[in-house]
Amino acid sequence: MMNQDGYLSAVLGTAMLDVASGGLGALDDLAMYAEGGLPARVVDMIPDTAVSRGVDITGDDRVRGELDRLKALPALADAWRWARLTGGGAIVVIARDRRSLRDPLNLEGLDQLLELKVFTLDDVSATEKRYSDPNAANYGMPELYRVRTQGAGGAAAAEFFVHESRLIEIPGDPLPAKLNRKGIPWAGRPAVTRAFRAIRRYGEGLHWALRLLEKKQQAVHKMKGLAEAIEAELEVAIRKRVEMVDSVRNALNGVAVDSEDDYQILSSDMGGVKDTLAEFQIALAAETGIPVTQLFGRSAAGLNATGDGDLEALYNTVAMGREVKVNPALERLVSLIRAQRALAAGEARGEAWSIKWPALKPATAKEAAEVRKANADAQAREMDALSAAVDNGLSQDQAFEYMKQEGLYGLTPDAGGQSAKSYAAAT
């Protein structure tokens, strides 16, 4: 009987059989994200796209400069990306208000917002201090949070306590309350857990496709007396003979063997590999909600395909997520900005303000002209209807008041709504 160890020694020598899949399989989600590439793209694409064209705050043009000073949009994008990765993100507002971080934010003495610091859900934990008034909307909610800063190697470097009024949260995806183990009401599930599993499967598919490509042409060397030579412990001579044949083949693209030996190349079929990898990509796109064309930078397939539908689907996903995740946090931040003494004591502004995000897809010159024409036609018809109403008994003062409240022809609507301080306190 032939010794199997002797066969491996004769043919492989010191080479090792590398059958491990390697790649991303052994990494956790955070380590996968830290390596960049496809995992980071899945996490970052939606938040970065959401803030890529900036934001307009209508009704108060002073806010835009403060948002830029505080780097508010990058902070919101970071908090959202950590919410997608860990289940929640938090922005701690550093302010000069004559109080410490663990005290409620003093809106009456808010001199200036100094900085926005972003933390992941893993860095934040709720303390046992909760609101106890059963008639209040915040009953049972955490009043004080513990925040840990990360040092080298992921170890906690320091920790501090912050009052909930100084923390702006970006929630994770919805999670049943009984599965919320952290006791933080805005803690949710990571958006990319299943997507990262799909990435691991895709990485394994690429790995085995590469292995199959390496083995596509397999050399088969038939040697007369191979079994007898192994039994005679001539493994070194056999291995030297195999290595000589491979060396000659690599150098001359041909081999010379004994008349009683045989040497041939067998080719493996690669059919179906491309289709299988494409299905892995589609599965990943389904888990992320990001079209394959955008996720992998591929051109749209199919007759007369332009990819506009895929881009529109991505923009719809971004817009929906931005409305739910970013807008509440941005409203809270804008209200705090407008409550600063420097702005509150300046030029009087109306309390009617709103957040307006520019279109994610910029309009072409032709499209913009068509929109302006349609708006002009609609406004002309509206004015014709208003003139007819005046002719039929509506006073000119009433017509003027209507145009003012609609902001027509440069007229500014009357101030209304909550003050910045009361709105900030309510949110």
Secondary structure, 3 states (H helix, E strand, C coil): CCCHHHHHHHHHCCCCCCCCCCCCCCCCHHHHHHCCHHHHHHHHHHHHHHHCCCCEEECCCCHHHHHHHCCHHHHHHHHHHHHHHHCEEEEEEEEECCCCCCCCCCCCCCCEEEEEEEEEHHHEEECCCECCCCCCCCCCCECEEEEEEECHHHCEEEEEEEEHHHEEEEECECCCHHHCCCCCCCCCECCCHHHHHHHHHHHHHHHHHHHHHHCCEEEEEECCCHHHHHHCCCHHHHHHHHHHHHHHHHHHCCCCCCCCCEEEEEECCCCCHHHHHHHHHHHHHHHHCCCHHHHHCCCCCCCCCCCHHHHHHHHHHHHHHHHHHHHHHHHHHHHHHHCCHHHHCCCCCCCCCEEECCCCCCCCHHHHHHHHHHHHHHHHHHHHHHHHHHHCCCCHHHHHHHHHHCCHHHCCCCCCCCCHHHHHHHC
